[in-house]
């Protein structure tokens, strides 16, 4: 099979995996904490290729050697050090972590909501809770994964600020801004960052097969769109083989994002 | 060493309506569920429940025991959100002090260390401060001229002052314990159980099995697995299956089929009544018999 033929068969889910992997590029020896199937594959792909020093957990209470298939049984995993929840806070507050959380809502300034839709006092929809989002977002780099990009998830203003965005961090002062960074947002439609003068959301790349107008229409706020915005990069043949043969032979990725 | 053995009923008998109760474990893992069921069956009301929330919170809300919950989340792990908690919140039946998971940990730590608060960046800039208007910030007393300042950005910096979470009583469940109140966790994460006990006035331990003093550690279980020492414990009760249906490895995993039945009984009064009559509003012997009937 020629390289072109391989690439022509790349699915949307595979672009999303590569985009998530790239979020950890250059991070060095930090704990990568992915939430969701596609970020989990992204972190493992990054570790197996360009980010070998990344530290991954076994999903329970230990750090894991290597980056095996996401379908591997717990008994197949090799562990290198304990990482109970108490120690996770040591890592979070030391800054040696880059998390990719999910967001029920995310807004233009990078605020994230996983607590409640509507009023917090009596929610219209109760969500899981703020969890560690407030502390994560002001202590170490934070990215987000949104598998269902729409005007309901990309909103003008989130109902409850859990993960802290740029304007809110700035308003809270140096205690909040010193280690605050919302790195990237990856959705099923594209990749976004905050590399604008006022630190609001910008389209970084669109996934091949998605039109920019489609992304703008599915976003509930004014999105910065650079004139020269490009497509999300193609996976390399090596990345595709790793992903399809070793990391996700059961194609769990297609359950989170359909082609 | 004093013998601290007692029963779950005697433990719960010490509680009073309106108390603040800490519950160990995390999500749907190693929760002292026999105690939770006993509280559900008691006349207690208006409790404040402090927990890394799981079905303990959902059950206590569904049986009307709770006035307020202090938590960062309420999850069943394999089911993202406890639907009984969702129903109680959406009906406005319970108050919540919702804080970051790390703030929660510091609140227990502050209480256990007998200081009124501990400082943290966690919470800054988030709505945790807005939805808990009694939370306060604290300014670092170390300014630019201090010999202790390591980074200029931290001169006089404002941080969240997470208040101590004082508990009237705390309950945790471990795999093994001895009669003196030492508790052993045989799964990889001791969670924050020792801190729950340290933050509480009355400290209660339930366990799968009580063994003789000095017999907790052996060749395959180092002394470090004894996560709770006896200075943290007032009473201990042997309750085999006491964490069912939450996960308590290596003794047993989560009873996923049961948990699913529990979750799907939410939001439908008839389904809940049937579930509660069969599995909640019964004593521990009857509960165990009904779980055995299910083929567990």
Interface residues (C-beta under 8 A of the other chain):
Chain A: X60 X61 X62 X82 X84 X85 X86 X89 X92 X93 X115 X116 X120 X121 X122 X123 X124 X125 X126 X127 X128 X129 X130 X131 X132 X133 X134 X135 X137 X138 X139 X160 X161 X162 X163 X164 X168 X169 X171 X172 X173 X174 X175 X176 X178 X179 X180
Chain B: X26 X53 X71 X72 X73 X74 X75 X80 X81 X85 X86 X89 X90 X91 X92 X98 X99 X100 X101 X102 X103 X105 X120 X121 X122 X123 X124 X125 X126 X127 X128 X131 X151 X153 X154 X157 X158 X159 X187 X188 X189 X190 X191 X192
